[in-house]
Amino acid sequence: MLVDDLRGMFYIALKDLRAYYFKPPNISWGILFPFAFILAFAIRNPGDLRSLVPGLLALTVLFGTSSMEAIVIVFERRIGSLERLLLAPIRLPALLAGKLLGGMTFGLTVTLAVLLIALSIFGGTETNWLMMALALLLSATAFSSLGAFVSVAVREVFEAQTLANFIRFPMMFLGGVFVSVDSLPAWLQVIARLLPLTYSVEALRAALTGGRWETVWLDLGFLAIFSLCLYSLAEYTLARRLD
Amino acid sequence: MSEVIRVEGLTKTYPLSKGSTPLVAVDGIDFSVQEGEVFGFLGPNGAGKTTTIRMLTGLSRPTSGRAVLLGLDLSRDMARIKKRIGVVPETSNLYDELTAFDNLIFAMQLYGVPRSERKRRAEALLERFRLSEKRNTLFAKLSRGMKRALTIAAALAHQPPLVFLDEPTTGLDVMSARNLRQTIARLRDEGVTVFLTTHYLEEAERLCDRIAIIVKGRIVALDSVSNLKSNAQSAGTVTVEITFSDGESGVETRRVEAQDVETAIQTALAQANGRQMVSINTLRPSLEDVFVKLTGLKAEVMLVEKGGKGGGNAGG
């Protein structure tokens, strides 16, 4: 049973990556979009470009994992091919995990490319690689779960993009990508603390600047909690949608 | 022969809105399917055919009732059942973005077919369904008939002993439908048990060893095609068709109904008026007659295609 689930999960992710993720429109959406935003911000406020790197990475993970992920399930449900997966000897949590894994793999691949570019420009002597790996992995899990939840919560493909952006854009401006959370008004800080992107940016910043584990554990812990909650919510919603 | 499917009191109700009575899609049906037979579920659209398949294949949870497939209980062993059944849904639902070959490979990956087997089986299936030339064509680019064929091939890729086919020929052109019927006949020859739904009387008659006629969620008749017909005949009348030659002007065909064959022929001969008799036939009741008699519905209800569900638009 577990073997069936794990195998199914792996092949579902592989199939999604081949069929949907590594296609030109998705690659450009995943990479160009965060770059464009950061570039626009940098042109407006030239200065310490280096401080924008954690935000750039977090945005790349966010958009890389969730853009396609938010569409995949609702798309397959609409055209009927999701049924193929439901008929296969794979339990629902594993099916959903396979979908998540596809989004995470793509998001992390794109982010790794961006990270290498950023490090080659700014240098990375202070980087804590273990912290970086954990921060990226947990960010990808959280955002992929978010995408999956969006995908099962809507009925039409276009609604998925709308809902995903409705969640992502406020996060982008409140999550410490451009302006640090501490400089926001108190009530906005409260909202920012409810957004997974905030913790992702914090953890990535710490990883890049040799931050201390004591504070980063908290960020990583929150990302793990977000992942778990969003994944459970997605699975619950999907199970109810079927039948 | 052993029982491959045993269904007892299977029921599915959908709650409509709060307060109203729930919709009963399948209403306490009982039947069993023997190993190696082609079992047909015949009924008009909305009769509960697809709902039954969805319950038996684990896509939908029965509201009540019990089902045992391949000796395994539906409510407890769905994961093990899933490994040993093949399902062809009403719409050809493979992945547009993958080639014919890759679709088959993915189907096998999901069902745990060993890596060493996959390529060989995929090639063999393509060959069998006359799709070898389309090996590297994206599913999206195939014709409707080819899509159907490949969807069936994918359902057979893990070599299940029991196959479900939901409305297999709906929306297909004549040639594709014919090929498909041959495929189903061949499956039977290979010992695969086939459960199919259809709303084509002729198809059910040609393909199925036994037929359950389902109307409004209930099975109203279940028997072999010939038994269904002879039951209809014994209880009804006999029809005799006689053709007379009118000399120069051609032929005239008359139908006579009576309680038995002898009376019918005598009545028909009395109408000869000295003309020469060219042929005489007793007409057996068609499955259509049986259907009309059992259901009280006109056979035309079977020809009404589902509205708004892209795809099926062929006539009967």
Interface residues (C-beta under 8 A of the other chain):
Chain A: M1 V3 D4 R7 G8 Y11 I12 K15 R18 A19 Y20 I79 G80 S81 E83 R84 L85 L86 L87 A88 P89 I90 R91 L242 D243
Chain B: T57 G58 L59 S60 R61 A79 R80 K82 K83 V87 P89 T91 N93 L94 Y95 D96 E97 L98 D102 F106 A107 Q109 L110 Y111 G112 A154
